[in-house]
């Protein structure tokens, strides 16, 4: 039998007795709403604090620090050279929509094994930006993934996978490439040289790149101009790759010596041996 002062409450699967003093006669709605508001504010403040703390990706060669909206610093661990980023964004043209990260609300951020993933809302589109650093890599990878769209198909007109502003201006920027109208090829990379014999190679896994730069700003884009159906799965862009290195001071000729020709070739200095090695390392990392 229930004790004195207890109410009988029917429960699924049986009966349970709850002391009456636990159940209030009336609910103080203003106090309840105030408590809910305080709890919501606390959760929002906690989320902001977590985003304010940088997420870290690190291996034996490279360390990446990622803030509220993207990459903030890339460290070459061979000599602890730091390349700082004042801004790191992206730009997409999907159907008739132009989506620029710098105009969007702050994204969510989560970490996974060797990856930091940002979730962006751009109108009816959902976009993930994935930064990845695997063991043994001497570079950081950045990739955009369109995970949600307003229609079952959309056209990907233009992709700017890297839209960055550096903390320090490079002393020199090279854009090696093979612009051939018949093949429609473009730039290979942006080669950023800094004081103190330090360098940063910025490229993407696409032979039709267009590199643009101005003082501290550098962007890498390509134009897929392709139709995509959501039934195929999420649309993933080609990766942008950032590789730090230290210059050797040994420059290779800008153009190779043609076969069976002696002398008379333009021998203007081209890439440093370290820049060639960095580019080669990027290619080898993704060979099957």
N, C-alpha and C positions, 0 to 999 in steps of 0.2 A: 504494500500500500504506500502511496506517496506520503511524504511527511507534511506536516502542517505548513501552510503558506506556499505550497507548490502548485503550479499550473500544469495541466495535462496537455501535452502537445502531440498531435499525431505526426509520426515520422514514417517515411517510406520503409516498408519492411518490418514495422513493429511500432512500439510506443516508447516514448522517452519523457521523463519528468524534468522540467527546468525550473529552478527556483524563481519565484515571481519577481524578486528584487532585481533580477538580471534584465528583465524586459521592461523598458520604460513605458509609462502610460501614454506619453506623447513624445514626438521627435522634434528636437530643436533644429529646425531646418536652417536658420541662419548660421548656427554654430557648425552644423554638418557641412554646409557649402563652404564655409570659411576653412574648415579642416581639409576639404578636398582641394581647395585653391592653394593652400599652403603646401600640401603634398605635391601637387602639380608643379608649383614653382620650384620646390626642392629638387624634383626629378629633372626639370629643365636646367637648373643651375649645375647639377651634377653632370649632366650631358655636356654643358659648355666647358666645365673644368676638364673633363676627359678629353675633349677635342683640343683644348688649349695645350695639353701635354702632347709633345710630338710622338708619333708612332715611329718606331725604329726598325729598319731592315739592315742586317749586317752580316757579312761573311769575312773571310780572311783578307779580302782585297778591297772591298767597298763598304761604306756605311751611308745609308740614306736616312734623312730626317724628314718626316712628313707632318705638316701642320693641319689646320682646319680645312684647307681647300686644295692641298697638293704638296708637291715637293718644295722644301725650304732650304735644304742643304744636301750636298753630295760630297763625301769625303773619300779621298784617295788614301787608303790606309798604309800604303808603302812609305809615305812621308808625311801623312796627316794634313795634306793640302785640302782646304775647304773651298768648295764652289757654292756660293750662296745664291738663292733664287728669291727675288722680291715678289715674283708672281709666276705661277705655273697654271696654265689653263688649256682649254681646247675650244674648237669651233666646229660645228656640224651644220650642213645644209641638207635637210631632209624634206622631200617634196617642196613645199613653198615656205617652210619654216627655217629661219636662221637661228641657231642655238649657240650662244656664246656663254661659256662658264662664268666669266666675270660679271655677267648680268643676271645670274641665277642666284637663288637663295642658297644659304650654306648647306652643304650636303651632309649626309650621315657618313660615318667611317667605322669600319670594322677590320679586324686583323685575322688572317688565316696563316697556315704554314707557309712562310716565306713570301707572304703577300699582304699588302694593305689595299683595301677596297673601299672606294667612295661611291655612295649612291646619290645620284642627282635626279631631281624632278625638273623637267623642262616642258611645262605645259602638259600635254597628253603623253609625252615621251618619258620613259625611264632609262637612265644611262648609268652604267657602272664604269668607273675608271680604276683599272687594276695596275698597281705597281708591284713588280716581282723581282726578287733577287734570289737566285739559286746558289747552292754551294759551288764554289769554283768559278762563278761568273765574275768578270772584271768590269761589269757594266750593270746598269739598272734598266729594266724594261717598263714601259708604260703602254697600256692598251685600253681603248675605248670599246665598250660592249653595249649595244642598244638592246635592252631586255624587255621594253614595252612600247607599244605604239598604238595610235587611235584606230588604225585600220589593219586588215590582214596583209596588206602589202604597202610598201613605201619605196621611194626612190632616194638612193644615197647619192647626192650630187657632188658634195665636196667634204673633205675631211682634213681638218688641221689638228693633227694628233699632238703636236707640241706648239704651244703659244706661250713663250716664257720671257721673263725679264730678269736678267742676271743682276746680282748684287754689285758686281764690279764689271767695268767695261773691258772687253778683251783688247789687247794691243794690236791684234790682227785677226781677221776672219777670212778664211778661204772657203770656196764652194766648188770643190772638184766635181766634175761631171762629164757626161758625154751627150751633149745636146745634138741629137740627130733628128732632123725633120721626118726622115723616112721611117724611123722607128718610134718617134715621139718620146724618146728618152729625155731625162732631165738631169737634175743635180743628184749627186751621190750622198752628200752629207754637208754639214756645216762643221768646219774645223776651226775651233776657237782657241787662239793662243793668248796666254796671259804672261804678265811679267813673272820673272823667276823661273822661266823654262817649264811652265806648267801648261797643260792643254786639256781640252774637253772636246770629244768627238760626239756630235749629235746627228743622228740619222734615223731612218725608218726602213722597214723591210719592203721597199717598193722602188722599182727603177724609174718611176715617173714623178719624182719628187720636185717640188718647187720650194727652195729655201729663200726666205726673206729675212733681212737683218738690218738693224739700225742702232748704232751705239751699243746699248745693253740689251736690246730686244732681238729675239730670234724666233722664227716660226718655221715649221715644216709641215707641208700640206701635199695632198694629192687629190686627184679628181676621179673617183671610181665611176661615177655616172651610171649606176647600175640599179636595177629593180631588185628588191628583196621581199620575200614572203615570210611571214612569221612562222609558217609551217616548216620552214627550213631550220628554225631555232633562232637564238639570238644572233644579231649581226655583230661580228667582231672585226675591228679595224686591224690594219697592219700595225705591228708594234713600233713604237719609237724607242730608240736605244741611246743611252748616255754613258760614255766610257771615258773616264779620266786617265791621264797618262803624264809622264814626264818626258820632255823633249830631249833628244840626244844631241842635237846640234848638227847631225849628219843629214843633209837634204839630198833626196833623190831627184834626178832630172824631171822636169814637168812632163816631157814626152819621151817615150822609149825610142831607142835607136832602131830604125827600120832594118829588117834583115837584109843582108848583102849590100849594105851601104856604109861607106867609110866617111865619118866626119860630116861637116856641113849641116848638122842638125841643131835646132834650138835647144840649148842646154840650160835654160832658165831653171832656177831651183823650184822644186815642187814640194811634195810632202816630206816631212821628217820620217826617219825610219820608225820611230815610235808610233806615228800616226798610221803608217801602213800596218804595223803589227797590231794596233788596236782594231783597225777595220777587219783584218784577217781573223782576229779572235772572235769578232761578232759573227762572221760567216761560219766559222767552224763550230760555234756553240749550237747552231741549229741544223747542222748536217745530219741526215738520217744515219 
